[in-house]
């Protein structure tokens, strides 16, 4: 799965950096690619180095974060697609560049479209700074914007965070000292799906069965519910490459005999065919297949 790949890539990068540091016999520096500079001492919420070369923790005391810092952390949390660097649009490709901010650890990982990036970040009010940035060293001559991304997400770089929502799509702008957008991040706002729903329409059929329901947990990427007879649970996935992307997988279902097996089969098939979801009328939500056909209409319970 993609998430496992990210963590595997992060672990590989950490080992790669440690090997470079050990072989060079240096202290107080982090190995990076040629486009992302080295660093000696950090004043961020991560590990830095003192004059003896020994690591020293610079994490702020618990409970000292300002409300604006907490608000900024909440806004940037999670995975974002990189869609623009400066005034350059990033073309839509299968492996879009991205960045994922892990708030509890103060770490980020991502891709510049060619190489995997990894490092730490610190948020102070509405300002974000990057530190300890490292990168894999694969050569990709056809990915020109990778160097522009490296120049933005680099050691010691600080930016003002600006957040907007346009048409249900979230944007984060990291602005430089002149107020220009250094990098633009995007993802669909799928929070409208959170919670308990009843199924009121399945394909072209109206449904009047309170037992046929579904609970969607977007933060945990989990789903569970009832087909009207059997219980089911599984995982849900979104893609930053496509607005309002949603799909279900790893579904498990109990096997109790059902009086109306056809409806249960139709519901499970509809979930399997779902590729995106959008808000509907009067607080409802609608699940669609890849051709834009309505599969399921949901209403709040």
Secondary structure, DSSP 8 states (H G I E B T S, - for coil): -HHHHHHHHHHHHHHHHHHHHHHHT-SS-----TTS---S---SSSEEE-TTS-EEE----TT---HHHHHHHHHH-EEEEEEEETTEE----SS--EEEEETTTTEEEEESSSSEEEEEEEEETTEEEEEEEEE-----TT-TTHHHHHHHS-TT-EEEEEEEEETTEEEEEEE-TTS-EEEEEEEE--GGG-EEEEEEEETTEE---TTEEEEEETTTTEEEEEESSSEEEEEEE--TTSTTB-EEEEEEE-----TTHHHHHHHHHHHHH--EEEE-GGG-EEEE-TTS-EEEEEEE-
